[in-house]
Amino acid sequence: MADSSRTPLLATVPMLRILVPMACGIVAFEHCGSPVAPIAAAVVAAAVFVALKVAARRSLERRQALRPLHTVPIALAAMSIGWCAALVQQPATLDTGRINGTVAVGRIDMISFRDFSAVANVTLLQRGNGAPLPHSIIRLSTSGCDYSLRQGQLVAFKADLQPVRNMGNPDETDFAALLRQQGIIYAQHIGPGQRLIKVGCAPTLLNKLGNARTTMMRRIASGHTQQGTQDFVAALLLGDDSLIDSDTRRDFANAGIAHVLALSGLHVGLIGLVVWWLLMPLDYVRLKRLRLALTLVALAAFDMFTGLQPSVVRATVMTAFVTVAVMMGRKASPLNSLAAAATLTLLFSPSALHNAGFQLSYTTVAALLVFGRRTANAATRSTLAYRIGTLAATSAIASLSTMMLTAHYFHSIPLLAVPVNMLILPTIPAFMVGGIAYVTLCATGLDFAWLGKALDAYCQAMRWLVDGLCAMPGSHAEGLWVTSAEVAIYFGIMCCMALWLKRRNRTPLLCAAALLAAGVAHAAVEAWRTPQSGLVVFNSFDSTPIMAFSHGNAVVWVPDNDTFDMQRFTDANSGFMAHHGIRQLRLVGELHNPEALIKPPYAHLGGKRLVAIGHGRWKHAQRVRTRLQIDMAVVTRQFHSDIGIVDSLYAGGIGTYVISGAAYASERKVLMERCSKLGLRTHDIATQGAVEVYDR
């Protein structure tokens, strides 16, 4: 009998021959979008395949020797397919010069309402005169909420499309890339003086399912459960987590159970078990295959109803591969099914490769399949102890496998994830069953008070547990900065450990040690290159935050917003603070210490002299006879005068005029034209990004 530990990896998981090169093709497209490269790869793959076939005709021994080389044309063809899939999914570039200023008509494919505003994804269809437009998805935002708008409706608006840009703040999330992965490269804001006009309705199947989901959410909201319970039910059963507030998301992430708030394989498995149990009578008439097929159809319908989320699709495709193998009487390989699910997902949605949910989902399942079996076999024979040990091992593997990805994307690591998951995960099935019953009752117009109270009690207990754990010292580590290279090194070490468990030789351990040394060296170089003090004027829509930081301490001065949301600012710039090791951050109106001085409208921060041009307090400079030397004059959104007056009062002693990103577009245009006419040095934050001054 062959030793399974010596079986090549590609023989155990043959789908890796397609998945890995396909992923490489998608990544290569991000750096070179030329269509010539995939054609060349396909031609080379065909040539190599033909050459191998010709060479294999000589003898049987020759054929056996050349068999491993057949991986080369397969890999080249898969790389070409991944490249082409990414090329096809690339959003089309529009001629905005011809579209802007005209009336455009589009179909609403997604819409959400929040904070007296709405955000919608709209597919352009035609102009108001009936002339066709290239089908392209744009992001529309509105100042008010029209709750009569639904998915599938046709709306008309005056086009003013602008390319999606990032804010330009240091270490910010690449929002433009996230939207581009969804096929969106243009956006438009519908101001108070404009509105969307409904001109018809042409819904697709997904639009109809989205409207059905919205109707279901409204029925749940009309029930007698608490708001938090309704949000949990909508997130776990309907796939809509938009109502979960940021504080809840942050607390659950710090506790290590953020996956509870999103649909995953656990929820798909429970849905599948419920359907499988309901179809049990088919076994008595020897229709087991029909029972399997109907279960898959039900899971596919659930996927579409919840919006085809990557984690749900992954679980369903894996289930489909295993089910088909059972129906055909063949042995299914979980790892190969996982690779096949990832391949199909990337074939139809190449941008999912860069999605954090996709990476976290597949990484967790792969780690459980690789390491979970060995930890389960190592458990004790006692039934209760075996279950507890398996649950603890599963939680530990899931936490360790995604630890670096979590730190990379969210800059924090939960340290109590294992015990928290051991407490929460066993109770999720009961909540899911109760939630399914509650949603079914709401759909039929019924409402059992005792069921709603039970769900309220469960959600309240979960909140108490999470709040208590997050309040404990050492429950989580925040302010972590992990680069993409360090994430790759970490997964390289995990692969080496998996090979060591399989083969038990020293080579994988030596490779893991070398990768660990490389990771430590990279982290040391990154820390040495990172400035420890400086000054940043951030780009923001509603204010002008100015931060001065030095060796872990930072102060924020906001000269034009008395209702500044400090928590929102901290969350939005968590990457910057983690990168520069900022542990203490405080909002100040006035400050006097050796390192910083703030006395509005003046400040001395980060070694620079600033003046905030806004309310008019800057005008007291005319009482000073000596010329004031100012490094930066920050022109806030509250400035509505002539910039020439400012320059004359300060006798030309201002180095740079920094135009706030919160300034209105019309006033910003006038300011820039006036500064250009006067020959003043300017920095427009809205177009040039944040002002960064670092002291190394």
C-alpha positions as CSV (number, residue, x, y, z in Angstrom):
1,M,0.0,0.0,0.0
2,A,1.4,3.4,-1.0
3,D,2.4,5.8,1.8
4,S,-0.1,8.7,1.7
5,S,2.5,11.0,3.3
6,R,4.7,10.7,0.1
7,T,1.8,11.4,-2.3
8,P,2.5,14.5,-4.3
9,L,0.3,17.5,-3.4
10,L,-0.9,17.9,-7.0
11,A,-2.0,14.3,-7.0
12,T,-4.0,14.9,-3.8
13,V,-5.4,18.2,-4.9
14,P,-5.3,18.3,-8.7
15,M,-7.4,21.5,-8.9
16,L,-4.4,23.4,-7.6
17,R,-2.9,23.1,-11.1
18,I,-5.7,25.4,-12.3
19,L,-6.3,27.5,-9.2
20,V,-2.8,28.8,-8.6
21,P,-1.9,29.9,-12.1
22,M,-5.4,31.4,-12.6
23,A,-4.8,33.5,-9.5
24,C,-1.4,34.5,-10.8
25,G,-3.0,35.5,-14.1
26,I,-5.5,37.7,-12.2
27,V,-2.7,39.4,-10.2
28,A,-0.6,39.8,-13.4
29,F,-3.5,41.6,-15.1
30,E,-3.4,44.2,-12.3
31,H,0.1,45.2,-13.4
32,C,-0.3,44.7,-17.1
33,G,-3.7,45.0,-18.7
34,S,-2.6,44.2,-22.3
35,P,-4.6,41.5,-24.0
36,V,-1.5,40.3,-25.9
37,A,0.0,38.4,-22.9
38,P,-2.9,35.9,-22.3
39,I,-3.0,35.2,-26.1
40,A,0.7,34.5,-26.0
41,A,0.3,32.3,-23.0
42,A,-2.4,30.3,-24.7
43,V,-0.4,29.9,-27.8
44,V,2.6,28.7,-25.8
45,A,0.4,26.3,-23.9
46,A,-0.9,24.8,-27.1
47,A,2.6,24.5,-28.6
48,V,4.0,22.8,-25.4
49,F,1.0,20.4,-25.3
50,V,1.4,19.4,-29.0
51,A,5.2,18.9,-28.5
52,L,4.6,16.7,-25.5
53,K,2.1,14.6,-27.4
54,V,4.5,14.2,-30.3
55,A,7.4,13.2,-28.0
56,A,5.2,10.8,-26.1
57,R,4.5,8.7,-29.2
58,R,8.0,7.2,-29.2
59,S,7.5,4.7,-26.4
60,L,5.6,3.9,-23.2
61,E,8.6,4.8,-21.0
62,R,8.9,8.1,-22.7
63,R,5.2,8.8,-22.1
64,Q,5.6,8.0,-18.4
65,A,8.6,10.3,-18.1
66,L,6.9,13.2,-19.8
67,R,3.6,13.0,-17.8
68,P,4.7,15.4,-15.0
69,L,5.5,18.0,-17.7
70,H,1.8,18.2,-18.7
71,T,1.3,20.5,-15.8
72,V,3.2,23.2,-17.7
73,P,0.6,23.7,-20.5
74,I,-2.3,23.3,-18.0
75,A,-0.7,26.1,-15.9
76,L,-0.2,28.4,-18.9
77,A,-3.8,27.8,-20.1
78,A,-5.1,28.5,-16.6
79,M,-3.1,31.7,-16.3
80,S,-4.4,32.8,-19.7
81,I,-8.0,32.1,-18.5
82,G,-7.5,34.1,-15.3
83,W,-6.0,37.0,-17.2
84,C,-8.9,37.0,-19.8
85,A,-11.5,36.7,-17.0
86,A,-10.1,39.8,-15.3
87,L,-9.9,41.6,-18.6
88,V,-13.5,40.8,-19.5
89,Q,-14.7,41.9,-16.0
90,Q,-12.8,45.2,-16.2
91,P,-15.3,48.1,-16.2
92,A,-15.6,50.1,-19.4
93,T,-14.2,53.6,-19.6
94,L,-16.8,56.2,-20.5
95,D,-16.5,59.4,-22.5
96,T,-17.7,61.7,-19.6
97,G,-17.2,64.8,-21.7
98,R,-20.1,63.7,-24.0
99,I,-22.3,62.3,-21.2
100,N,-22.0,65.0,-18.5
101,G,-24.5,67.7,-18.8
102,T,-27.1,65.4,-20.5
103,V,-29.9,63.4,-19.0
104,A,-28.9,59.8,-18.3
105,V,-31.2,56.8,-17.6
106,G,-30.1,53.9,-15.5
107,R,-31.4,50.9,-13.5
108,I,-31.0,50.7,-9.8
109,D,-29.2,47.4,-8.9
110,M,-28.6,48.2,-5.2
111,I,-29.8,50.9,-2.9
112,S,-29.3,51.4,0.8
113,F,-30.5,54.2,3.1
114,R,-28.6,55.5,6.1
115,D,-28.2,58.8,8.0
116,F,-30.6,60.8,5.9
117,S,-28.8,59.8,2.7
118,A,-28.9,57.0,0.2
119,V,-26.3,55.2,-1.9
120,A,-27.2,53.3,-5.0
121,N,-25.4,51.3,-7.7
122,V,-27.0,52.3,-11.0
123,T,-26.4,50.6,-14.4
124,L,-26.4,53.2,-17.2
125,L,-28.7,52.2,-20.1
126,Q,-29.4,55.2,-22.3
127,R,-29.7,59.0,-22.6
128,G,-33.0,60.8,-22.0
129,N,-33.5,61.0,-25.8
130,G,-33.3,57.3,-26.2
131,A,-29.7,57.1,-27.4
132,P,-27.9,54.1,-25.9
133,L,-25.1,54.4,-23.4
134,P,-22.3,51.9,-22.7
135,H,-23.5,49.6,-19.9
136,S,-21.5,50.7,-16.9
137,I,-22.2,50.6,-13.2
138,I,-21.9,54.0,-11.4
139,R,-22.2,54.9,-7.7
140,L,-24.8,57.5,-6.9
141,S,-25.2,59.2,-3.5
142,T,-28.0,61.5,-2.5
143,S,-28.4,64.1,0.2
144,G,-31.9,62.9,1.1
145,C,-33.8,59.6,1.2
146,D,-36.6,58.6,-1.2
147,Y,-37.8,55.4,0.4
148,S,-40.0,54.7,-2.6
149,L,-36.9,53.8,-4.7
150,R,-36.4,50.1,-5.2
151,Q,-34.1,47.8,-7.1
152,G,-35.0,47.4,-10.7
153,Q,-36.5,50.8,-11.1
154,L,-35.3,53.1,-14.0
155,V,-34.3,56.6,-12.9
156,A,-33.3,59.7,-14.9
157,F,-30.8,62.3,-13.6
158,K,-28.6,65.0,-15.0
159,A,-25.2,63.3,-15.4
160,D,-22.1,64.8,-13.8
161,L,-19.9,61.6,-13.6
162,Q,-16.5,61.9,-11.9
163,P,-13.8,59.2,-11.6
164,V,-13.8,57.6,-8.2
165,R,-10.8,58.9,-6.2
166,N,-9.4,58.1,-2.8
167,M,-9.3,60.8,-0.2
168,G,-5.5,61.0,-0.5
169,N,-4.9,60.4,3.3
170,P,-1.9,58.4,4.3
171,D,-2.3,54.7,4.8
172,E,-6.0,54.9,3.9
173,T,-8.0,52.0,2.5
174,D,-7.9,51.9,-1.3
175,F,-11.6,52.7,-1.7
176,A,-11.2,53.3,-5.4
177,A,-9.8,49.8,-5.9
178,L,-12.6,48.3,-3.8
179,L,-15.2,49.9,-6.1
180,R,-13.3,49.0,-9.2
181,Q,-13.4,45.4,-8.1
182,Q,-17.2,45.8,-8.1
183,G,-17.1,47.2,-11.6
184,I,-17.5,50.8,-10.5
185,I,-15.1,53.5,-11.6
186,Y,-17.4,56.5,-11.8
187,A,-19.5,58.2,-9.1
188,Q,-21.9,61.2,-8.8
189,H,-23.5,63.0,-5.9
190,I,-27.1,64.2,-6.3
191,G,-27.2,67.4,-4.3
192,P,-30.2,69.0,-2.6
193,G,-31.2,70.9,-5.8
194,Q,-31.3,67.7,-7.8
195,R,-33.3,64.5,-7.6
196,L,-33.7,61.1,-9.2
197,I,-36.8,60.8,-11.4
198,K,-38.5,57.5,-11.7
199,V,-39.2,56.8,-15.4
200,G,-40.0,53.0,-15.4
201,C,-39.2,49.6,-14.1
202,A,-37.1,46.8,-15.7
203,P,-36.0,44.5,-12.9
204,T,-33.7,41.5,-13.3
205,L,-34.0,38.3,-11.3
206,L,-31.4,39.5,-8.8
207,N,-33.3,42.8,-8.5
208,K,-36.6,41.0,-7.7
209,L,-34.8,38.9,-5.1
210,G,-33.3,42.0,-3.6
211,N,-36.7,43.6,-3.4
212,A,-38.1,40.5,-1.8
213,R,-35.2,40.6,0.8
214,T,-36.0,44.3,1.5
215,T,-39.7,43.4,2.0
216,M,-38.8,40.7,4.3
217,M,-36.5,43.0,6.3
218,R,-39.4,45.5,6.7
219,R,-41.7,42.8,8.0
220,I,-39.0,41.7,10.5
221,A,-38.7,45.4,11.5
222,S,-42.4,45.6,12.1
223,G,-42.3,42.7,14.6
224,H,-42.0,43.0,18.4
225,T,-38.3,42.2,18.7
226,Q,-35.7,44.7,19.7
227,Q,-33.7,46.6,17.1
228,G,-30.5,44.7,17.8
229,T,-32.3,41.4,17.4
230,Q,-33.7,42.5,14.1
231,D,-30.3,43.5,12.8
232,F,-28.8,40.1,13.8
233,V,-31.6,38.2,12.1
234,A,-31.3,40.3,9.0
235,A,-27.5,39.7,8.9
236,L,-27.5,36.0,9.6
237,L,-30.5,34.9,7.5
238,L,-30.9,37.6,4.8
239,G,-27.3,38.5,4.3
240,D,-27.8,42.2,4.9
241,D,-25.5,43.4,7.6
242,S,-25.7,47.1,6.7
243,L,-27.8,47.8,9.8
244,I,-25.1,46.6,12.2
245,D,-23.5,49.7,13.7
246,S,-19.8,50.3,13.7
247,D,-19.5,49.9,17.5
248,T,-21.0,46.4,17.4
249,R,-18.7,45.5,14.5
250,R,-15.7,46.7,16.3
251,D,-16.6,45.0,19.6
252,F,-17.3,41.6,17.9
253,A,-14.0,41.9,15.9
254,N,-12.1,42.6,19.1
255,A,-13.8,39.6,20.8
256,G,-12.9,37.3,17.8
257,I,-16.4,36.5,16.7
258,A,-16.9,39.0,13.8
259,H,-17.7,36.0,11.6
260,V,-21.0,35.6,13.5
261,L,-22.2,38.8,11.9
262,A,-21.8,37.5,8.4
263,L,-23.1,34.6,6.5
264,S,-20.6,31.7,6.2
265,G,-20.4,28.0,5.7
266,L,-21.8,27.4,9.2
267,H,-25.1,29.1,8.2
268,V,-25.2,27.3,4.8
269,G,-24.6,24.0,6.5
270,L,-27.5,24.6,8.9
271,I,-29.8,25.6,6.1
272,G,-28.8,22.5,4.1
273,L,-29.5,20.3,7.1
274,V,-32.9,21.7,7.6
275,V,-33.8,21.2,3.9
276,W,-32.3,17.7,4.0
277,W,-34.4,16.8,7.0
278,L,-37.5,18.1,5.4
279,L,-36.9,16.0,2.3
280,M,-36.4,12.8,4.3
281,P,-39.6,11.1,3.0
282,L,-37.9,10.8,-0.4
283,D,-35.5,8.2,1.0
284,Y,-38.5,5.9,1.7
285,V,-39.3,5.8,-2.0
286,R,-35.6,5.3,-3.0
287,L,-35.1,8.8,-4.4
288,K,-32.0,9.7,-2.4
289,R,-30.4,11.3,-5.5
290,L,-33.4,13.5,-6.0
291,R,-33.2,14.5,-2.3
292,L,-29.5,15.5,-2.8
293,A,-30.4,17.5,-6.0
294,L,-33.3,19.3,-4.3
295,T,-31.1,20.2,-1.4
296,L,-28.5,21.8,-3.8
297,V,-31.3,23.7,-5.6
298,A,-32.5,25.0,-2.2
299,L,-28.9,26.1,-1.3
300,A,-28.5,27.8,-4.7
301,A,-31.7,29.7,-4.2
302,F,-30.5,30.8,-0.8
303,D,-27.3,32.0,-2.3
304,M,-29.1,34.2,-4.8
305,F,-31.6,35.4,-2.3
306,T,-28.8,36.6,0.0
307,G,-26.9,38.3,-2.8
308,L,-24.3,35.7,-3.8
309,Q,-21.8,36.5,-1.0
310,P,-18.4,34.8,-1.5
311,S,-18.5,32.8,1.8
312,V,-22.0,31.5,1.0
313,V,-21.0,30.6,-2.6
314,R,-17.9,28.9,-1.4
315,A,-19.8,26.7,1.0
316,T,-22.5,25.9,-1.6
317,V,-20.0,25.0,-4.3
318,M,-18.0,22.8,-1.9
319,T,-21.3,21.1,-0.9
320,A,-22.2,20.7,-4.6
321,F,-18.8,19.0,-5.4
322,V,-19.1,16.6,-2.5
323,T,-22.7,15.8,-3.3
324,V,-22.1,15.2,-7.0
325,A,-19.2,12.9,-6.0
326,V,-21.5,10.9,-3.7
327,M,-24.2,10.7,-6.5
328,M,-21.6,9.4,-8.9
329,G,-20.3,6.9,-6.4
330,R,-16.8,8.5,-6.2
331,K,-14.8,9.5,-3.2
332,A,-14.8,13.3,-2.6
333,S,-11.7,15.2,-1.5
334,P,-12.6,18.2,0.7
335,L,-9.4,20.1,-0.2
336,N,-10.0,19.5,-3.9
337,S,-13.6,20.6,-3.6
338,L,-12.4,23.7,-1.8
339,A,-9.9,24.5,-4.7
340,A,-12.7,23.8,-7.2
341,A,-15.0,26.2,-5.4
342,A,-12.3,28.9,-5.4
343,T,-11.6,28.3,-9.1
344,L,-15.3,28.7,-10.1
345,T,-15.6,31.8,-7.9
346,L,-12.6,33.5,-9.5
347,L,-13.7,32.4,-13.0
348,F,-17.0,34.4,-12.7
349,S,-15.7,37.1,-10.3
350,P,-11.9,37.6,-10.6
351,S,-12.0,40.6,-8.4
352,A,-13.0,38.4,-5.5
353,L,-9.3,37.5,-5.2
354,H,-8.6,40.9,-3.6
355,N,-11.7,40.7,-1.3
356,A,-10.9,40.4,2.4
357,G,-14.0,38.1,2.9
358,F,-12.9,35.8,0.2
359,Q,-9.3,35.5,1.6
360,L,-10.5,35.0,5.2
361,S,-13.1,32.5,4.2
362,Y,-11.0,30.2,2.1
363,T,-8.0,30.5,4.3
364,T,-10.0,29.4,7.4
365,V,-11.5,26.4,5.6
366,A,-8.2,25.3,4.1
367,A,-6.5,25.5,7.5
368,L,-9.2,23.5,9.1
369,L,-9.0,20.8,6.4
370,V,-5.2,20.6,6.6
371,F,-4.6,20.8,10.4
372,G,-8.1,19.9,11.8
373,R,-7.9,16.2,11.1
374,R,-4.7,15.7,13.0
375,T,-5.8,17.7,16.0
376,A,-9.0,15.8,16.1
377,N,-7.2,12.5,16.0
378,A,-5.0,13.7,18.9
379,A,-8.0,14.3,21.1
380,T,-8.8,12.0,24.0
381,R,-11.2,9.1,23.6
382,S,-13.7,10.5,26.1
383,T,-16.8,11.7,24.2
384,L,-17.3,14.9,26.1
385,A,-13.6,15.7,26.3
386,Y,-13.3,14.8,22.6
387,R,-16.0,17.3,21.6
388,I,-14.5,20.1,23.8
389,G,-11.1,19.4,22.5
390,T,-12.2,19.4,18.9
391,L,-14.1,22.7,19.4
392,A,-11.1,24.3,21.0
393,A,-8.7,23.0,18.3
394,T,-11.1,24.2,15.6
395,S,-11.3,27.7,17.1
396,A,-7.5,27.8,17.6
397,I,-6.8,26.8,14.0
398,A,-9.3,29.3,12.6
399,S,-7.9,32.1,14.7
400,L,-4.2,31.3,13.9
401,S,-4.9,30.9,10.2
402,T,-6.5,34.3,9.8
403,M,-4.5,36.2,12.5
404,M,-2.1,38.0,10.1
405,L,-4.9,38.7,7.6
406,T,-7.0,40.2,10.4
407,A,-4.1,42.3,11.5
408,H,-3.3,43.4,8.0
409,Y,-6.9,44.6,7.2
410,F,-8.2,45.6,10.6
411,H,-5.0,46.4,12.5
412,S,-6.1,44.3,15.6
413,I,-6.0,40.7,16.8
414,P,-8.4,39.2,19.3
415,L,-6.6,37.3,22.0
416,L,-9.6,35.6,23.5
417,A,-11.0,34.2,20.3
418,V,-10.7,30.6,21.3
419,P,-12.7,30.7,24.6
420,V,-15.2,33.1,23.1
421,N,-15.9,30.9,20.1
422,M,-16.2,27.9,22.4
423,L,-19.0,29.7,24.2
424,I,-20.8,31.2,21.2
425,L,-20.5,28.7,18.4
426,P,-22.5,25.9,20.1
427,T,-25.4,28.2,20.5
428,I,-25.5,29.5,16.9
429,P,-27.5,26.6,15.5
430,A,-30.3,27.1,18.1
431,F,-30.4,30.8,17.2
432,M,-30.5,30.0,13.5
433,V,-33.4,27.6,13.9
434,G,-35.3,30.1,16.0
435,G,-34.4,32.9,13.5
436,I,-35.7,30.7,10.6
437,A,-38.9,30.1,12.4
438,Y,-39.2,33.8,13.2
439,V,-38.6,34.9,9.6
440,T,-41.1,32.3,8.4
441,L,-43.7,33.6,10.8
442,C,-43.0,37.2,9.7
443,A,-43.4,36.3,6.1
444,T,-46.8,34.8,6.8
445,G,-47.9,37.8,8.9
446,L,-47.8,35.9,12.2
447,D,-45.8,36.9,15.3
448,F,-45.2,34.8,18.4
449,A,-44.2,37.0,21.3
450,W,-42.4,34.2,23.2
451,L,-40.2,33.5,20.2
452,G,-39.3,37.1,19.8
453,K,-38.5,37.4,23.5
454,A,-36.2,34.3,23.3
455,L,-34.3,35.8,20.4
456,D,-34.0,39.1,22.3
457,A,-32.7,37.3,25.4
458,Y,-30.1,35.5,23.3
459,C,-28.9,38.7,21.5
460,Q,-28.8,40.6,24.8
461,A,-26.7,37.9,26.5
462,M,-24.3,37.9,23.5
463,R,-23.9,41.6,23.8
464,W,-23.2,41.4,27.5
465,L,-20.6,38.7,26.9
466,V,-18.9,40.7,24.2
467,D,-19.0,44.0,26.1
468,G,-17.6,42.3,29.2
469,L,-14.7,40.6,27.2
470,C,-13.8,43.8,25.4
471,A,-13.6,45.7,28.7
472,M,-11.1,43.1,30.0
473,P,-7.4,44.2,29.8
474,G,-5.5,42.1,27.3
475,S,-8.7,40.9,25.4
476,H,-7.3,42.2,22.1
477,A,-4.2,43.8,20.6
478,E,-4.8,47.0,18.7
479,G,-2.7,49.3,16.6
480,L,-0.9,46.5,14.6
481,W,0.7,47.3,11.3
482,V,1.3,44.3,9.1
483,T,2.4,44.6,5.5
484,S,1.4,42.4,2.5
485,A,4.9,40.9,2.5
486,E,4.6,39.9,6.1
487,V,1.3,38.2,5.4
488,A,2.8,36.3,2.5
489,I,5.7,35.2,4.8
490,Y,3.3,34.0,7.5
491,F,1.4,31.9,5.0
492,G,4.6,30.5,3.7
493,I,5.5,29.4,7.2
494,M,2.1,27.8,7.5
495,C,2.6,25.8,4.3
496,C,6.0,24.7,5.6
497,M,4.4,23.4,8.8
498,A,1.7,21.6,6.8
499,L,4.5,19.9,4.7
500,W,6.3,19.0,7.9
501,L,3.2,17.4,9.4
502,K,2.9,15.3,6.2
503,R,6.5,14.3,5.6
504,R,8.2,14.7,9.0
505,N,11.6,15.8,7.7
506,R,13.8,18.8,8.5
507,T,13.6,20.6,5.2
508,P,10.2,22.3,5.8
509,L,11.3,23.3,9.3
510,L,14.5,24.9,7.9
511,C,12.4,26.8,5.3
512,A,10.0,27.9,8.0
513,A,12.9,29.2,10.1
514,A,14.4,31.1,7.1
515,L,11.0,32.7,6.4
516,L,10.6,33.6,10.0
517,A,14.0,35.3,9.9
518,A,13.1,37.1,6.7
519,G,9.8,38.3,8.4
520,V,11.6,39.6,11.4
521,A,14.2,41.5,9.2
522,H,11.4,43.0,7.1
523,A,9.5,44.2,10.2
524,A,12.7,45.7,11.6
525,V,13.4,47.6,8.3
526,E,9.8,48.8,8.1
527,A,9.9,50.1,11.7
528,W,13.2,51.9,11.0
529,R,11.9,53.6,7.8
530,T,8.6,54.8,9.5
531,P,8.7,58.4,10.8
532,Q,8.0,58.8,14.5
533,S,6.8,62.4,14.4
534,G,5.3,64.8,12.0
535,L,2.2,66.8,11.0
536,V,-0.7,65.8,8.7
537,V,-3.6,67.9,7.5
538,F,-6.2,65.3,6.6
539,N,-8.8,65.3,3.8
540,S,-12.3,65.2,5.1
541,F,-15.7,66.0,3.7
542,D,-17.1,67.9,6.8
543,S,-14.0,69.3,8.6
544,T,-10.3,70.0,8.4
545,P,-8.5,67.7,11.0
546,I,-4.9,68.6,11.7
547,M,-2.8,66.0,13.6
548,A,0.6,66.4,15.1
549,F,2.2,63.2,16.4
550,S,5.4,62.4,18.2
551,H,6.6,59.0,19.5
552,G,3.2,57.4,20.1
553,N,1.3,60.6,21.2
554,A,-0.9,62.7,18.9
555,V,-3.2,65.7,19.2
556,V,-5.9,66.6,16.7
557,W,-7.0,70.2,16.1
558,V,-10.2,70.8,14.1
559,P,-10.6,74.6,13.6
560,D,-13.8,74.4,11.6
561,N,-16.1,71.8,13.3
562,D,-17.4,72.0,16.9
563,T,-19.2,68.6,16.5
564,F,-16.2,66.6,15.3
565,D,-16.7,62.8,15.6
566,M,-13.4,61.7,17.1
567,Q,-14.3,58.0,17.1
568,R,-15.2,58.1,13.4
569,F,-11.9,59.8,12.6
570,T,-10.0,57.2,14.6
571,D,-11.7,54.3,12.8
572,A,-11.1,55.9,9.4
573,N,-7.4,56.5,10.0
574,S,-6.6,53.4,12.1
575,G,-4.1,52.3,9.5
576,F,-2.1,55.6,9.8
577,M,-2.1,55.4,13.6
578,A,-1.0,51.7,13.5
579,H,1.7,52.4,11.0
580,H,3.2,55.2,13.1
581,G,2.7,53.6,16.4
582,I,0.2,56.2,17.8
583,R,-1.2,54.9,21.0
584,Q,-2.7,58.1,22.6
585,L,-4.9,60.4,20.6
586,R,-6.7,63.4,22.0
587,L,-8.8,66.2,20.6
588,V,-7.8,69.7,21.7
589,G,-9.0,73.3,21.3
590,E,-6.1,74.9,23.0
591,L,-2.8,73.4,24.0
592,H,0.4,74.7,25.6
593,N,3.4,72.4,26.0
594,P,7.0,72.2,24.8
595,E,6.2,70.1,21.7
596,A,2.9,71.8,20.6
597,L,1.2,75.1,20.9
598,I,-2.4,75.7,19.8
599,K,-4.0,79.1,20.4
600,P,-6.7,79.6,17.7
601,P,-6.4,80.7,15.0
602,Y,-2.6,80.0,15.3
603,A,-0.8,76.8,16.1
604,H,2.8,75.6,16.2
605,L,2.6,71.9,15.4
606,G,5.2,69.5,14.0
607,G,7.8,72.2,13.7
608,K,5.5,74.3,11.5
609,R,3.6,77.6,12.1
610,L,0.0,77.5,11.1
611,V,-3.0,79.8,10.9
612,A,-6.5,78.7,10.3
613,I,-8.4,81.0,7.9
614,G,-12.1,80.7,8.7
615,H,-14.3,82.6,11.1
616,G,-12.4,85.8,10.8
617,R,-10.1,85.7,13.9
618,W,-7.1,85.7,11.6
619,K,-7.9,89.4,10.8
620,H,-6.2,90.5,14.0
621,A,-2.9,90.3,12.1
622,Q,-3.6,93.8,10.9
623,R,-2.9,95.0,14.4
624,V,0.6,93.5,14.3
625,R,3.2,95.8,12.8
626,T,5.9,93.2,12.2
627,R,5.6,90.8,9.4
628,L,4.4,87.3,10.5
629,Q,6.1,84.3,9.0
630,I,3.5,81.5,8.6
631,D,4.4,78.1,7.0
632,M,0.9,77.1,6.2
633,A,-2.5,79.0,6.1
634,V,-5.2,76.3,6.2
635,V,-8.2,77.8,4.4
636,T,-11.2,76.1,6.0
637,R,-14.8,75.7,4.7
638,Q,-15.8,78.7,6.8
639,F,-13.8,81.1,4.7
640,H,-15.9,83.2,2.3
641,S,-13.8,86.2,1.7
642,D,-11.1,87.2,-0.8
643,I,-7.8,85.4,-0.4
644,G,-6.0,88.5,-1.6
645,I,-7.1,90.3,1.6
646,V,-5.5,87.5,3.7
647,D,-2.2,87.7,1.8
648,S,-2.1,91.5,2.2
649,L,-2.7,91.4,5.9
650,Y,0.1,89.0,6.4
651,A,2.3,91.0,4.0
652,G,3.1,87.9,1.9
653,G,4.5,86.0,4.8
654,I,2.5,82.8,4.2
655,G,4.4,80.0,2.6
656,T,1.6,77.8,1.4
657,Y,-2.2,78.1,1.2
658,V,-3.8,74.8,2.0
659,I,-7.3,74.6,0.7
660,S,-9.4,72.3,2.9
661,G,-11.1,69.2,1.4
662,A,-14.3,70.3,3.1
663,A,-14.5,73.5,1.1
664,Y,-17.4,73.7,-1.3
665,A,-16.5,72.8,-4.9
666,S,-17.6,76.2,-6.3
667,E,-15.7,78.2,-3.7
668,R,-12.7,76.0,-4.1
669,K,-12.6,76.7,-7.8
670,V,-12.7,80.5,-7.2
671,L,-10.0,80.2,-4.5
672,M,-7.7,78.3,-6.8
673,E,-8.2,80.7,-9.7
674,R,-7.6,83.7,-7.4
675,C,-4.4,82.2,-5.9
676,S,-3.1,81.4,-9.4
677,K,-3.7,85.0,-10.5
678,L,-1.9,86.3,-7.4
679,G,1.0,83.8,-7.8
680,L,0.4,82.2,-4.4
681,R,1.6,78.8,-3.6
682,T,-1.4,76.5,-3.0
683,H,-2.1,72.9,-2.1
684,D,-5.7,71.7,-2.8
685,I,-6.3,68.8,-0.5
686,A,-9.4,67.6,-2.4
687,T,-7.4,66.9,-5.5
688,Q,-3.8,66.6,-4.2
689,G,-4.5,64.7,-1.0
690,A,-3.5,65.3,2.6
691,V,-0.5,67.5,3.5
692,E,2.2,65.4,5.1
693,V,5.3,66.7,6.9
694,Y,7.4,64.2,8.6
695,D,10.5,64.5,10.8
696,R,12.7,61.4,10.5
